[in-house]
Amino acid sequence: DAYAGLSYLRTQNRIKPNKIALLGFSHGGTSVLSTMVDAQAVSKTTWSLISGGVTYTDGVLSPAQRPAEGGFVAAVSYYPGAAMFSYYGRPGTPSNGKYIPYAPIMIHAAGKDPLYTTLYTNSDNNTTISAYDGLILKAQQSSLSAPMTMHVYNDADHSFDGVAGNSEDAKANSLAKKRTLDFLKSFLFN
């Protein structure tokens, strides 16, 4: 769906076809992470996901290939489900599986969000690590990976965007918007 949207935007006269970024929130943030993966660099013969301790392979497709004319120039993901049902390997364990984005990604994590605070045992060194940190470390293990940046808003909850006022969610919202715009400007307006 993201690539269908990209294809459509490239047909619009007022859009620069090589200056399109991707943004998503929650489930959409998870979709952003999967869309930005370099499908050729992480290819494997059988794709699977794990839910409720059961491994599924039937109907589990490989990640979408980036279009021949190029993909998104950058992406922003707000509070995604970074474990992604072990699709790119065991959550929190950098050496298990691969995740290699083809363009820069910024992640905004809510510090009080169970999607961020759930820790996994890292079998690499028997410590605990978040799925977010594990995903970034997986990416950093490859010289093919584009950079990933993560900002954690310690006192914010899931869905902190759009909140106004003086609450911690509102403060996170304001700062995340500024960081997002600064990040995207560097790719869209240079």
Stockholm file with secondary structure:
# STOCKHOLM 1.0

chainA/1-190         DAYAGLSYLRTQNRIKPNKIALLGFSHGGTSVLSTMVDAQAVSKTTWSLISGGVTYTDGVLSPAQRPAEGGFVAAVSYYPGAAMFSYYGRPGTPSNGKYIPYAPIMIHAAGKDPLYTTLYTNSDNNTTISAYDGLILKAQQSSLSAPMTMHVYNDADHSFDGVAGNSEDAKANSLAKKRTLDFLKSFLFN
#=GR chainA/1-190 SS CHHHHHHHHTTCTTSCTTCCCEEEETHHHHHHHHHTBCTTTTCCSCCCEEETTEEECTTCCCCCCCCTTCCCSCEEEESCCTTGGGTTSSTTCTTSSCCCBSSCEEEEEETTCHHHHCEEEETTTTEEEEHHHHHHHHHHTCTTCCCEEEEEETTCCTTCTTCCSSSHHHHHHHHHHHHHHHHHHHHHCC
#=GC SS_cons         CHHHHHHHHTTCTTSCTTCCCEEEETHHHHHHHHHTBCTTTTCCSCCCEEETTEEECTTCCCCCCCCTTCCCSCEEEESCCTTGGGTTSSTTCTTSSCCCBSSCEEEEEETTCHHHHCEEEETTTTEEEEHHHHHHHHHHTCTTCCCEEEEEETTCCTTCTTCCSSSHHHHHHHHHHHHHHHHHHHHHCC
//
